[in-house]
């Protein structure tokens, strides 16, 4: 009888173990951790952001083309903060891919004078290269108009950026995007106006909404500059909000706008575009944002 009871208990134990196994339970209950943290490791999501992309495409305006950084009234893409190969800048592409990699696996589709409305077309060109990272810097020309009333509306700015992001996502759902904030145009005015030559160059029509009549400190001129500055801040809010909806998009959190540049970072051809030194500072800001492990 004792032996039969032992066999019965053993059979019952085997049956119970089988039932628990099918139910996915264990002796401590369904919520208990698996041995050696196996369950925790299995449930940990893989990182979405890759801090070391292997190819880069750049879209945007004259800043990304290196305009007036080398010679007057000329693009100089070799010193572009995004894709340039110059040793004087150490662009984002050079820092991520090496100098040879930057020459072979980075592409610059930015266009001098471009505004947000032009970004979807540039993005359509960029997706043909199937880059792992796209850099975006655009918006200064939307604010730099003949007058504040001619500036791109905030609504149109948002529509253009959303369309550009949709163009990218329809073709490349996993490509990452780095978005730089629009530079601080009012600081540009306050720094550049200290140079007599710079003010003379501005009279040729460079960003008149902000830089026109640089020495005019009347309430009317101050209101004009404040209106442009507020529009730039609104553009940056749009960039941040649209980017935040995309898990593979990183906004610089206002780092470019907030950078306290001086005249050394401005082109001495026009006292508006970044110099080679200014391009290098933009590259450093971008590199920190792209390589950060988490945001």
C-alpha positions as CSV (number, residue, x, y, z in Angstrom):
1,X,0.0,0.0,0.0
2,X,2.8,2.4,0.9
3,X,4.5,1.8,-2.5
4,X,1.2,2.3,-4.3
5,X,0.7,5.7,-2.5
6,X,4.3,6.8,-3.5
7,X,3.6,5.9,-7.1
8,X,0.3,7.7,-7.1
9,X,1.9,10.9,-5.6
10,X,4.7,10.7,-8.2
11,X,2.2,10.4,-11.1
12,X,0.2,13.3,-9.7
13,X,3.4,15.4,-9.5
14,X,4.3,14.7,-13.1
15,X,0.7,15.5,-14.3
16,X,0.7,18.8,-12.3
17,X,4.1,19.8,-13.7
18,X,2.8,19.2,-17.2
19,X,-0.3,21.3,-16.6
20,X,1.7,24.2,-15.1
21,X,4.1,24.0,-18.0
22,X,1.3,24.3,-20.6
23,X,-0.1,27.2,-18.6
24,X,3.2,29.0,-18.7
25,X,3.4,29.2,-14.8
26,X,6.1,28.3,-12.3
27,X,6.1,27.3,-8.7
28,X,6.2,31.0,-7.6
29,X,3.4,32.2,-9.8
30,X,3.2,33.7,-13.4
31,X,4.8,37.0,-12.4
32,X,8.0,35.6,-10.9
33,X,11.3,36.3,-12.7
34,X,12.9,33.6,-14.8
35,X,16.2,32.2,-13.6
36,X,19.3,34.4,-14.1
37,X,17.2,37.3,-15.4
38,X,16.5,35.5,-18.7
39,X,12.9,36.9,-18.8
40,X,14.1,40.5,-18.2
41,X,16.7,40.3,-20.9
42,X,14.2,38.9,-23.4
43,X,11.6,41.7,-22.7
44,X,14.1,44.6,-23.0
45,X,13.5,46.4,-26.3
46,X,16.3,46.9,-28.7
47,X,17.5,50.5,-29.0
48,X,15.7,52.4,-31.7
49,X,18.5,55.0,-32.3
50,X,21.8,53.9,-33.8
51,X,24.6,56.4,-32.8
52,X,26.9,55.2,-35.6
53,X,25.0,55.3,-39.0
54,X,27.1,54.2,-42.0
55,X,25.8,56.8,-44.5
56,X,24.4,60.4,-44.5
57,X,22.4,62.6,-46.7
58,X,22.0,66.3,-46.0
59,X,19.1,68.6,-46.9
60,X,18.6,72.3,-46.2
61,X,19.8,75.7,-47.3
62,X,23.0,77.7,-47.9
63,X,24.4,77.0,-44.4
64,X,24.6,73.3,-45.3
65,X,26.1,74.2,-48.6
66,X,29.0,76.1,-47.0
67,X,28.0,79.3,-48.8
68,X,30.5,82.2,-48.5
69,X,32.7,80.1,-46.2
70,X,35.5,79.9,-48.8
71,X,35.0,82.5,-51.4
72,X,32.5,85.3,-52.0
73,X,29.1,84.4,-53.3
74,X,30.0,80.8,-53.8
75,X,29.0,77.4,-52.3
76,X,31.8,75.5,-50.6
77,X,30.3,72.1,-49.8
78,X,33.7,70.7,-48.8
79,X,33.4,72.7,-45.6
80,X,29.8,71.8,-44.9
81,X,29.1,71.0,-41.3
82,X,27.1,68.0,-42.4
83,X,29.0,66.3,-45.3
84,X,32.2,68.2,-45.9
85,X,35.6,66.6,-46.1
86,X,37.7,69.5,-45.0
87,X,40.2,69.0,-42.2
88,X,39.3,72.5,-41.0
89,X,35.8,71.5,-40.1
90,X,35.7,67.8,-39.3
91,X,32.1,67.5,-40.4
92,X,29.5,65.2,-39.0
93,X,30.2,62.8,-41.8
94,X,33.9,62.8,-41.2
95,X,33.4,62.2,-37.4
96,X,31.0,59.3,-38.1
97,X,32.4,57.7,-41.2
98,X,36.0,58.9,-41.5
99,X,37.3,61.1,-44.2
100,X,37.2,58.4,-46.9
101,X,33.8,57.3,-45.8
102,X,32.5,60.9,-45.9
103,X,33.6,61.2,-49.5
104,X,32.0,57.9,-50.5
105,X,28.9,57.6,-48.3
106,X,27.6,61.1,-47.7
107,X,25.6,63.3,-50.1
108,X,24.6,67.0,-49.9
109,X,21.2,67.9,-51.4
110,X,20.9,71.3,-49.7
111,X,20.3,74.3,-52.0
112,X,21.4,77.9,-51.3
113,X,18.3,80.0,-50.9
114,X,16.0,77.1,-50.1
115,X,13.0,77.5,-47.8
116,X,10.9,74.9,-46.0
117,X,8.7,74.6,-49.1
118,X,11.7,73.2,-50.9
119,X,12.4,70.5,-48.4
120,X,10.1,67.7,-49.6
121,X,11.8,67.8,-53.1
122,X,15.2,67.6,-51.5
123,X,14.1,64.8,-49.3
124,X,12.8,62.9,-52.4
125,X,16.3,63.2,-53.9
126,X,17.9,62.0,-50.6
127,X,15.9,58.9,-50.3
128,X,17.2,57.6,-53.6
129,X,20.6,57.1,-51.8
130,X,18.9,55.1,-49.0
131,X,21.0,56.8,-46.3
132,X,20.9,55.7,-42.7
133,X,20.8,59.3,-41.4
134,X,19.4,62.4,-42.9
135,X,20.4,65.8,-41.5
136,X,18.0,68.8,-41.8
137,X,18.8,72.5,-41.3
138,X,16.3,74.9,-42.9
139,X,14.2,77.9,-41.8
140,X,16.5,80.9,-41.9
141,X,15.4,81.9,-45.4
142,X,11.8,81.6,-44.3
143,X,12.3,84.3,-41.8
144,X,14.9,86.3,-43.8
145,X,12.5,88.1,-46.2
146,X,12.0,91.6,-47.5
147,X,9.8,92.4,-44.5
148,X,8.2,90.5,-41.6
149,X,4.9,90.3,-43.5
150,X,6.6,88.2,-46.2
151,X,7.9,85.6,-43.8
152,X,6.6,82.0,-44.2
153,X,3.6,81.4,-42.0
154,X,4.0,79.0,-39.1
155,X,1.2,76.8,-40.6
156,X,2.9,76.6,-44.0
157,X,6.3,75.9,-42.3
158,X,4.7,73.0,-40.4
159,X,3.0,71.6,-43.6
160,X,6.3,71.6,-45.4
161,X,8.2,69.8,-42.7
162,X,5.5,67.2,-42.2
163,X,5.4,66.6,-46.0
164,X,9.2,66.2,-46.1
165,X,9.1,63.7,-43.2
166,X,6.2,61.8,-44.9
167,X,8.3,61.6,-48.1
168,X,11.1,60.1,-46.1
169,X,9.0,57.7,-44.1
170,X,7.1,56.3,-47.1
171,X,10.4,55.2,-48.7
172,X,12.7,54.6,-45.7
173,X,10.8,53.9,-42.5
174,X,13.9,53.1,-40.5
175,X,16.2,56.0,-41.6
176,X,17.2,58.3,-38.8
177,X,16.8,62.1,-38.9
178,X,18.8,64.8,-37.1
179,X,17.0,68.2,-37.1
180,X,19.0,71.3,-36.3
181,X,17.2,74.4,-34.9
182,X,17.0,77.6,-36.9
183,X,19.9,79.9,-35.9
184,X,19.4,82.9,-33.7
185,X,19.0,85.7,-36.2
186,X,18.8,88.5,-33.6
187,X,22.1,87.4,-32.1
188,X,23.5,87.5,-35.6
189,X,22.3,91.1,-35.9
190,X,23.8,92.1,-32.5
191,X,27.2,90.5,-33.3
192,X,27.6,91.5,-37.0
193,X,26.6,95.1,-36.5
194,X,29.8,95.7,-34.5
195,X,31.7,95.5,-37.8
196,X,31.4,98.5,-40.1
197,X,32.1,96.3,-43.2
198,X,29.5,93.8,-42.2
199,X,26.8,96.5,-42.0
200,X,27.8,97.8,-45.4
201,X,27.4,94.3,-46.9
202,X,24.0,93.9,-45.2
203,X,22.8,97.0,-47.1
204,X,23.0,94.9,-50.3
205,X,19.9,93.1,-49.1
206,X,21.0,90.3,-46.8
207,X,18.1,89.3,-44.5
208,X,16.4,92.7,-44.6
209,X,13.6,91.7,-42.2
210,X,16.2,91.4,-39.4
211,X,19.4,93.1,-40.6
212,X,18.0,96.1,-42.5
213,X,18.9,99.5,-41.0
214,X,21.2,97.7,-38.6
215,X,21.9,100.9,-36.5
216,X,18.2,101.9,-36.2
217,X,17.2,101.4,-32.6
218,X,13.8,103.0,-32.8
219,X,10.7,101.3,-31.4
220,X,9.6,100.5,-34.9
221,X,12.9,98.8,-35.9
222,X,13.0,97.0,-32.5
223,X,9.4,95.7,-33.1
224,X,10.4,94.5,-36.6
225,X,13.4,92.5,-35.2
226,X,11.4,91.1,-32.3
227,X,8.7,89.9,-34.8
228,X,11.3,88.1,-36.8
229,X,12.8,86.5,-33.7
230,X,9.4,85.3,-32.5
231,X,8.8,83.7,-35.9
232,X,12.1,81.9,-35.7
233,X,11.2,80.6,-32.2
234,X,7.9,79.5,-33.6
235,X,9.6,77.6,-36.4
236,X,11.8,75.9,-33.9
237,X,8.8,74.8,-31.9
238,X,7.3,73.3,-35.1
239,X,10.6,71.4,-35.8
240,X,10.6,70.0,-32.2
241,X,6.9,69.0,-32.2
242,X,6.9,67.3,-35.6
243,X,10.2,65.5,-34.9
244,X,8.9,64.3,-31.5
245,X,6.2,62.3,-33.3
246,X,8.8,60.2,-35.1
247,X,10.7,57.8,-32.9
248,X,13.7,57.9,-35.2
249,X,14.0,61.7,-35.3
250,X,16.2,63.8,-33.0
251,X,15.8,67.5,-32.7
252,X,18.9,69.4,-31.3
253,X,16.7,70.8,-28.5
254,X,17.6,74.3,-29.6
255,X,21.4,73.8,-29.4
256,X,22.1,75.7,-32.7
257,X,19.7,78.5,-31.8
258,X,21.2,78.8,-28.3
259,X,24.8,78.7,-29.4
260,X,26.5,82.0,-28.5
261,X,28.5,82.6,-31.6
262,X,30.7,85.6,-32.2
263,X,32.1,87.2,-35.3
264,X,34.8,84.5,-35.7
265,X,32.0,82.1,-36.5
266,X,30.6,84.4,-39.2
267,X,31.8,84.6,-42.8
268,X,33.9,87.7,-43.4
269,X,32.4,87.9,-46.8
270,X,28.9,88.6,-45.7
271,X,28.8,88.5,-41.9
272,X,25.8,86.3,-42.1
273,X,26.7,82.7,-43.1
274,X,28.9,80.6,-40.9
275,X,32.7,80.8,-41.5
276,X,34.8,77.6,-41.5
277,X,35.0,78.0,-37.8
278,X,31.3,78.4,-37.5
279,X,30.8,75.3,-39.7
280,X,33.0,73.3,-37.3
281,X,30.9,74.4,-34.3
282,X,27.7,73.2,-36.1
283,X,29.4,69.9,-36.8
284,X,30.3,69.5,-33.1
285,X,26.8,70.2,-32.0
286,X,25.4,67.7,-34.5
287,X,27.8,65.0,-33.5
288,X,26.9,65.3,-29.8
289,X,23.2,64.9,-30.7
290,X,23.6,62.0,-33.1
291,X,26.0,60.0,-30.9
292,X,24.2,60.5,-27.6
293,X,23.0,57.0,-26.4
294,X,19.6,58.3,-25.2
295,X,17.6,61.5,-25.3
